Amino acid sequence: QGQLVESGGGLVQAGGSLRLSCAASRNAFRLNVMGWFRQAPGKQRDLVARITSGGTTNYADAVKGRFTISRDNAKNTLYLQMNSLKPEDTAVYYCRAGFSPQYDYWGQGTQVTVSS
């Protein structure tokens, strides 16, 4: 069973930074692909960034150059460093592992609120 627990969300002013963490169980962290999604009120859940076990990354256009995804294999932890935050980044951020029909795990989410 895979378990994911996010932390690091909060309230920040526009232009500020936050770092989200996702502590994963060993079963979840060993999966090839992990990523971050976000969902704003009334909107669908969208991919923010993802990373493979080999370190290949992909980003949504809206966050390129501002957000960085990384993983610490020794700590079984996924990170999302968010810089130059904008009010439109306000959402619940979710960690995901697996991205496959057989293995697909989600965390409970952490709220990020960016004030203008």
C-alpha positions in Angstrom: 0.0 0.0 0.0 1.3 3.4 -0.9 1.0 6.4 1.5 1.7 10.0 0.8 1.6 12.9 3.3 2.0 16.5 2.1 3.2 19.4 4.3 4.5 22.9 3.8 1.5 24.7 2.6 0.4 28.0 4.0 -0.4 31.7 3.4 2.2 33.8 1.6 2.3 37.2 -0.1 2.7 37.4 -3.9 6.3 37.2 -4.9 7.1 34.9 -1.9 8.2 31.3 -1.7 7.1 28.1 -0.2 8.5 24.5 -0.3 6.1 21.6 -0.2 7.1 18.2 1.0 5.6 14.8 0.4 6.7 12.0 2.7 6.1 8.7 0.9 6.0 5.2 2.1 8.7 3.0 0.6 6.2 1.3 -1.7 5.0 4.6 -3.1 8.5 6.2 -3.4 9.9 3.3 -5.4 7.4 3.9 -8.2 8.9 5.4 -11.3 6.9 8.6 -11.6 5.9 11.1 -8.8 4.3 14.4 -9.2 2.4 17.4 -7.9 -1.1 18.4 -8.9 -3.2 21.4 -7.8 -6.9 22.1 -7.7 -8.4 25.6 -7.2 -12.0 26.0 -6.1 -14.4 25.2 -9.0 -11.6 24.0 -11.3 -10.3 20.7 -12.3 -7.2 19.1 -10.8 -4.2 19.9 -13.0 -0.6 18.6 -13.2 2.0 21.0 -11.9 5.1 19.0 -12.3 6.3 15.4 -12.3 9.6 13.6 -12.0 10.8 10.1 -12.8 13.1 8.0 -10.7 15.8 8.9 -13.1 15.3 12.6 -12.6 13.5 13.6 -15.7 11.2 16.5 -15.0 8.1 18.0 -16.7 6.4 21.2 -15.8 3.1 22.9 -16.6 3.7 26.0 -18.7 2.2 28.2 -15.9 5.0 27.3 -13.4 8.0 26.9 -15.6 10.9 28.9 -14.4 9.3 29.4 -11.0 8.7 26.0 -9.5 11.2 23.1 -9.1 10.4 19.5 -8.4 12.9 17.2 -6.8 13.1 14.0 -4.9 15.4 12.8 -2.0 15.8 9.1 -2.4 17.4 8.7 1.0 14.4 10.3 2.8 11.7 8.9 0.5 10.5 12.5 0.1 9.3 14.5 -2.9 9.6 18.3 -2.9 8.1 21.3 -4.8 10.0 24.5 -4.4 7.7 27.4 -5.4 9.2 30.8 -6.0 7.7 34.1 -7.3 4.3 32.9 -6.2 1.2 34.6 -7.7 -2.4 34.8 -6.5 -3.4 32.4 -9.3 -1.1 29.7 -7.7 -3.7 29.5 -4.9 -5.0 26.0 -4.7 -4.9 22.7 -2.8 -1.7 20.9 -3.8 -1.6 17.1 -4.0 1.2 14.7 -4.2 0.8 11.7 -6.5 2.8 8.5 -7.1 2.5 5.8 -9.7 0.5 7.4 -12.5 -0.6 4.0 -13.7 -3.8 1.9 -13.6 -2.1 -0.6 -11.3 -0.3 1.8 -8.9 -1.8 5.3 -8.4 -1.6 6.9 -5.0 -2.6 10.4 -3.8 -2.0 12.4 -0.7 -4.6 14.3 1.2 -3.5 17.7 -0.1 -2.1 20.9 1.4 -3.5 24.4 1.0 -1.5 27.1 -0.6 -2.9 30.6 -0.5 -1.1 33.5 -2.2 -2.3 37.0 -1.3 -2.0 40.0 -3.6 
